[in-house]
Amino acid sequence: MTRSKWKCFGATRTSRCIPAVGSRLFPRRASLRVIASSLALVLVFIIVGSFFLWDPEPSFRPSPAIEVSDEALRIHREALVVDLHADSLLWPRDLTLEGQGGHVDFPRMRTGGLDAVGFTNVTAFFGLAGLKAFHDRWPSATWFSPWERLRFQLRKMQAWVDAGEVALATDAAALRFHHEAGRVSVFHGIEGAHALGDDVNRVEEVAALGVLFISPVHLSDNAYGGSSSGSDRGLSALGRDLVEAMNRAGVMLDLAHASPATFDDAIALTELPPLVSHAGVRAVHDSWRNLSDRQIRAVAERGGIIGIMLAPPALSEPSLGEALDHIEHVIDVAGEDAVAIGSDFDGYVQTPIDAEGMPQLSELMLRRGFSETRIKKVLGGNVVALLSRREH
C-alpha cells in the first residue's frame, strides 16, 4: 500500500502536517475540484457584494462645451424630439424629481426639449436582474420572474401617468397632441422577449398596456433566438410564433441585439415596419452592437428606422461628433427618413450628454450643414412617421 504523503510545518510528523496534493488522502483531481469550487464561490460573493457596495448608476462624460445658437435652439424647440430607447425604469429613482443621477428624469426632459422617450423594460442581464431587483427592494415576486419584473416597471410608469406627471403615447397622434399641449410623453418597449416567459399570448396583454415594440433577444441567447453577443443561431420556433403574435397585436419588431441570423429570420416575418431602437453602424465603428449596410437597407426598405446610440459600444467613445458620423452614414446608405435617436440613456453606459443636453445635438447637426427639415426628422419626425405607418 502506498503511504500517504504529508506536507509538514513542524519538527515531527504530527506537528501541523496536512496531506500533500496528489496523496492518497488528498488526490490531485479532488483538490482541483475543491479549488475550482472555492474560486467560484469567491466570485459569486464578489458579484453579489458589488450590488450592495457599489451601485453602478449610469453616468455621462460632458463633451467640451458646445454653445447652442439661437437658430439651433429655435429648430430644437419647434421639433418633436423623441428618443427611442432609455432604460431608466431599471433604476430606483423617482423620475418626477431632478438631481438623482443617471441620464433621464421628467424635469430634465422638459429643460432639454426632449418631448418623448421610449422606456424599454429590461428584465434579464447575465442572470443578475433578480439580484438587482432584490437589492433595489422591488416586490419579492420580481426576484425570480422576468414577467413580474416587466409588470412592475410598467406599473411604476403608469403610476406617474395617472398622477399627471407625464403622458402615455401609444400612437403618432398622441405624440403630436402632447407635444402641442406642452407635455412630455412616454411610450414602452420590451428589451428581450424572455420577459414574456414562454407565453407569446402575453403579447396582446402588454400591447394593451402601451408596449409598442419588442426585441426578441437582449444580451444573451434565449428561447426566442440568438443574440449578437451570443451564438449565431436565428429565431427558434417560439421566436417565429412571437413575431406572428406581434403582427396580430400591432407590436413592432425591434431588431436591436439580434444576431445576424435572428435579424434575417425576424425581418422576413414581420408585417409591420421594423425598427432598431438603439445601435450604430459597422462602417463607422466595427462593433458587435452595430449594423452592416445590408441590414440598414433591409430596415429602410420595409419602412423602418434605426435609432443611433449616444454611447459605447456602438460608438468608440462617448462623443456627439461620432454619433453624428453614424447618423450621416445611415442617411448616405438609406436616406434621411431612416434614422432617429436611440440614446440608450440609463443603460449601464457612459454618454456625452444627459436629457438636458439634447439641444447640443441640434447645434452640431446645424454646423454639419443639415437642413432644418433633416434636423427635425432625425430629432423625432421619423419616429412619428414610423408610428403613422404602423397604423396603416
C-alpha positions in Angstrom: 0.0 0.0 0.0 1.3 3.4 -0.9 2.0 5.6 2.1 0.2 9.0 2.2 2.5 11.9 1.5 2.5 14.7 4.1 3.4 18.3 4.0 4.7 19.2 7.4 5.3 22.6 9.0 7.0 21.4 12.3 9.7 19.1 13.5 7.6 15.9 13.7 5.0 14.3 11.5 2.2 15.1 13.9 3.2 18.7 14.2 1.0 20.8 11.9 1.0 18.3 8.9 -1.5 18.1 6.1 -1.9 15.6 3.3 0.0 16.8 0.2 -1.7 17.4 -3.1 -1.6 14.2 -5.1 -1.5 12.0 -2.0 -4.0 9.2 -1.2 -5.7 11.4 1.4 -5.8 14.4 -0.9 -5.9 13.2 -4.5 -4.9 15.8 -7.1 -8.2 15.6 -9.0 -10.3 16.1 -5.9 -8.1 19.0 -4.8 -8.5 20.8 -8.1 -12.3 20.4 -7.7 -12.2 21.9 -4.3 -10.0 24.8 -5.5 -12.3 25.5 -8.5 -15.4 25.4 -6.3 -13.8 27.7 -3.8 -12.8 30.2 -6.5 -16.4 30.1 -8.0 -17.8 30.8 -4.5 -15.5 33.7 -4.1 -16.5 35.1 -7.5 -20.2 34.8 -6.5 -19.6 36.7 -3.3 -17.7 39.4 -5.3 -20.6 39.8 -7.7 -23.3 39.8 -5.0 -21.3 42.2 -2.9 -20.8 44.6 -5.7 -24.6 45.2 -5.8 -24.5 46.2 -2.1 -21.2 48.1 -2.0 -21.3 49.7 -5.4 -24.5 50.8 -7.2 -23.4 51.1 -10.9 -25.5 54.2 -11.8 -25.3 55.4 -15.4 -23.0 58.4 -15.9 -22.2 60.9 -18.5 -19.0 62.4 -19.6 -19.7 66.0 -20.7 -18.2 66.9 -24.1 -16.3 70.1 -24.5 -18.8 73.0 -24.0 -20.9 73.4 -27.1 -22.6 76.8 -27.4 -26.1 76.4 -28.8 -27.0 79.1 -31.2 -30.4 80.8 -31.3 -31.1 79.2 -34.6 -30.4 75.7 -33.4 -32.4 76.3 -30.2 -35.4 77.5 -32.3 -35.3 74.4 -34.5 -35.0 72.2 -31.5 -37.9 73.8 -29.7 -40.1 73.5 -32.8 -39.2 69.9 -33.4 -41.0 67.0 -31.8 -37.9 65.5 -30.2 -38.1 61.7 -29.5 -35.6 59.2 -28.0 -36.4 55.7 -28.9 -34.5 53.9 -26.1 -33.9 54.6 -22.4 -33.5 52.1 -19.6 -34.5 54.5 -16.8 -37.1 52.2 -15.2 -34.4 49.8 -14.3 -33.1 52.1 -11.6 -34.6 53.0 -8.2 -35.2 56.7 -9.0 -38.2 58.9 -8.9 -38.3 60.3 -12.4 -40.5 63.2 -11.3 -37.5 64.6 -9.4 -34.3 66.1 -10.8 -30.8 65.6 -9.5 -30.9 61.9 -8.6 -28.2 60.9 -11.0 -28.4 58.9 -14.3 -29.4 60.4 -17.6 -33.2 60.9 -17.7 -36.0 62.3 -15.5 -39.0 64.3 -16.4 -37.7 67.7 -15.3 -34.5 67.2 -17.4 -36.7 66.1 -20.4 -38.6 69.4 -20.2 -35.4 71.5 -19.8 -33.7 69.7 -22.7 -36.7 69.8 -25.0 -36.9 66.0 -25.1 -40.6 65.6 -25.8 -40.9 61.9 -25.7 -38.9 58.8 -24.6 -39.3 55.2 -25.3 -38.7 53.5 -22.0 -37.6 50.0 -22.7 -38.2 47.5 -19.9 -35.1 45.4 -19.1 -35.8 42.1 -17.2 -32.7 39.9 -17.6 -28.9 40.5 -17.9 -26.5 37.7 -17.3 -28.6 36.2 -14.5 -28.3 39.3 -12.3 -31.6 41.1 -12.8 -33.3 39.2 -10.0 -30.4 40.1 -7.6 -30.7 43.8 -8.6 -34.5 43.6 -8.0 -33.8 42.3 -4.5 -31.1 45.0 -3.9 -33.4 47.8 -5.1 -36.3 46.4 -2.8 -38.7 45.6 -5.6 -41.6 43.3 -4.7 -40.5 39.7 -3.9 -42.3 38.4 -6.9 -39.8 40.2 -9.1 -36.8 38.5 -7.7 -37.3 35.3 -9.6 -39.6 36.2 -12.5 -38.8 38.3 -15.6 -42.5 38.6 -16.3 -43.1 40.1 -12.8 -40.1 42.5 -13.3 -41.8 43.7 -16.6 -45.1 44.2 -14.9 -43.5 46.1 -12.0 -41.8 48.5 -14.4 -45.0 49.1 -16.4 -46.9 49.7 -13.1 -44.3 52.2 -11.9 -44.6 54.3 -15.1 -48.4 54.0 -15.1 -48.5 55.5 -11.6 -46.7 58.6 -12.9 -49.1 58.8 -15.8 -52.1 58.5 -13.5 -50.7 61.3 -11.3 -50.4 63.6 -14.3 -46.6 63.8 -14.2 -46.2 62.5 -17.8 -48.5 61.4 -20.6 -48.6 58.0 -22.2 -48.4 58.0 -26.0 -49.5 54.9 -27.9 -49.6 56.3 -31.5 -48.4 59.2 -33.7 -51.5 61.3 -33.0 -50.9 61.2 -29.2 -47.2 62.2 -29.6 -48.3 65.2 -31.6 -51.1 66.1 -29.3 -49.0 66.0 -26.1 -46.2 68.0 -27.8 -48.6 70.7 -28.9 -50.0 70.8 -25.3 -46.5 71.2 -23.9 -46.5 67.8 -22.1 -43.6 65.3 -22.2 -44.8 61.9 -23.0 -43.6 58.3 -22.8 -44.1 55.0 -24.7 -43.0 51.5 -23.9 -40.8 48.8 -25.4 -39.5 45.5 -24.1 -35.8 44.6 -24.3 -35.8 40.8 -24.7 -38.9 38.6 -25.1 -37.8 36.4 -22.2 -39.8 39.0 -20.2 -42.9 37.1 -21.5 -41.7 33.8 -20.3 -42.6 31.2 -23.0 -46.1 32.6 -23.5 -46.5 34.5 -26.7 -50.1 35.1 -25.8 -48.9 37.7 -23.4 -48.1 40.0 -26.4 -51.7 41.0 -26.5 -51.7 41.8 -22.8 -48.6 44.1 -23.0 -49.8 45.8 -26.2 -52.9 46.8 -24.2 -50.6 48.4 -21.6 -48.9 50.6 -24.2 -46.0 48.5 -25.4 -45.2 49.5 -29.0 -42.2 47.3 -29.8 -40.4 44.1 -28.6 -36.9 42.8 -29.3 -36.8 39.0 -29.3 -33.4 39.0 -27.6 -31.2 41.1 -25.4 -27.6 40.5 -24.1 -27.7 36.7 -24.4 -29.5 34.0 -26.4 -32.9 33.0 -25.1 -35.8 30.7 -26.0 -36.7 33.0 -28.9 -33.4 33.3 -30.7 -29.8 34.2 -30.9 -28.2 37.5 -29.6 -25.5 39.5 -31.2 -23.5 38.8 -28.1 -24.4 35.1 -28.0 -24.4 32.5 -30.7 -25.0 32.8 -34.4 -28.3 31.0 -34.3 -31.5 32.5 -35.6 -35.1 32.6 -34.5 -36.4 29.5 -32.8 -39.9 28.1 -33.5 -41.0 30.0 -30.4 -39.4 33.1 -31.9 -41.4 32.7 -35.1 -44.6 32.4 -33.0 -43.6 35.6 -31.2 -43.3 37.6 -34.4 -46.6 36.3 -35.7 -48.2 37.2 -32.4 -46.7 40.7 -32.6 -48.1 41.1 -36.1 -51.6 40.3 -34.9 -51.3 42.7 -31.9 -49.8 45.6 -33.9 -46.5 45.4 -31.9 -43.4 46.4 -33.9 -40.3 44.3 -34.2 -37.2 45.8 -32.6 -34.0 44.2 -34.1 -31.6 45.6 -31.6 -29.2 43.0 -30.1 -30.3 40.4 -32.8 -27.7 38.0 -34.2 -27.3 38.3 -38.0 -29.4 35.1 -38.4 -32.1 36.3 -35.9 -32.2 39.6 -37.8 -32.7 38.0 -41.1 -35.3 35.5 -39.8 -37.3 38.1 -37.9 -37.4 40.8 -40.6 -38.6 38.3 -43.1 -41.6 37.5 -40.9 -42.7 40.9 -39.7 -45.7 42.6 -41.3 -45.1 45.9 -39.6 -42.4 48.5 -40.2 -39.4 47.3 -38.1 -37.0 49.4 -36.0 -33.6 49.1 -34.4 -34.2 51.1 -31.2 -30.5 51.6 -30.4 -27.4 50.7 -32.4 -24.7 52.1 -34.6 -23.2 51.3 -38.0 -20.2 49.0 -38.7 -18.9 51.2 -41.4 -18.0 53.9 -38.7 -17.2 51.6 -35.8 -17.0 47.8 -36.2 -18.7 46.7 -33.0 -20.9 43.7 -32.2 -23.7 46.1 -31.5 -23.7 47.7 -34.9 -25.3 47.1 -38.3 -24.0 46.4 -41.7 -25.0 48.4 -44.7 -27.1 45.4 -45.9 -29.0 45.4 -42.6 -29.5 49.2 -42.7 -31.0 48.9 -46.2 -33.2 46.0 -45.1 -34.8 48.0 -42.3 -35.3 51.1 -44.5 -36.8 49.1 -47.4 -39.6 47.9 -45.1 -40.4 51.4 -43.9 -38.4 51.1 -40.7 -35.9 53.3 -38.8 -32.6 53.0 -36.9 -32.0 54.7 -33.6 -28.4 55.8 -33.2 -26.9 55.3 -29.8 -25.0 58.1 -28.0 -22.6 55.7 -26.2 -20.2 52.8 -26.5 -20.2 50.0 -27.5 -22.0 51.4 -30.6 -19.6 54.4 -30.5 -15.8 54.0 -29.9 -16.1 56.7 -27.2 -18.9 58.9 -25.7 -18.9 61.6 -28.5 -21.7 63.5 -30.1 -19.5 64.1 -33.1 -19.1 60.3 -33.6 -22.8 59.8 -33.1 -23.4 62.3 -36.0 -20.9 60.2 -38.1 -23.2 57.2 -37.6 -26.3 59.3 -38.4 -24.7 60.6 -41.6 -23.8 57.1 -42.7 -27.4 55.9 -42.3 -28.5 58.9 -44.4 -25.9 58.1 -47.1 -27.0 54.4 -47.3 -30.8 54.6 -46.8 -31.9 58.3 -46.8 -32.8 60.8 -44.2 -36.2 59.1 -43.4 -34.5 56.0 -42.0 -32.6 57.4 -38.9 -33.5 58.6 -35.4 -32.1 58.9 -31.9 -31.9 55.8 -29.6 -29.6 57.1 -26.9 -29.5 54.1 -24.6 -29.7 56.6 -21.7 -29.5 54.9 -18.3 -28.4 51.6 -19.9 -25.2 50.9 -17.9 -23.4 53.2 -20.4 -21.5 56.5 -20.4 -22.9 59.2 -22.7 -21.6 62.6 -23.7 -24.8 64.3 -22.5 -27.9 63.7 -20.5 -31.5 64.5 -21.4 -30.9 68.2 -20.6 -28.1 68.4 -23.1 -30.1 67.4 -26.2 -30.1 70.9 -27.8 -26.3 70.3 -28.3 -27.2 67.6 -30.9 -29.3 70.1 -32.8 -26.4 72.6 -32.8 -23.9 70.0 -34.2 -26.3 68.9 -36.9 -26.7 72.6 -37.9 -23.0 73.0 -38.0 -22.7 70.0 -40.3 -24.9 71.6 -42.8 -28.1 69.6 -42.1 -31.2 71.4 -43.4 -33.9 72.3 -40.9 -36.1 69.6 -42.4 -33.5 67.0 -41.9 -32.7 68.0 -38.4 -36.3 67.8 -37.4 -36.6 64.3 -39.0 -33.6 63.0 -37.1 -34.8 64.5 -33.8 -38.1 62.8 -33.9 -40.1 63.3 -37.1 -39.0 59.9 -38.4 -40.3 58.3 -35.2 -43.7 59.9 -35.7 -43.8 58.8 -39.3 -42.9 55.3 -38.3 -45.9 55.1 -35.9 -48.1 56.5 -38.6 -47.0 53.7 -41.0 -47.6 51.2 -38.2 -51.3 52.3 -38.1 -52.0 51.9 -41.8 
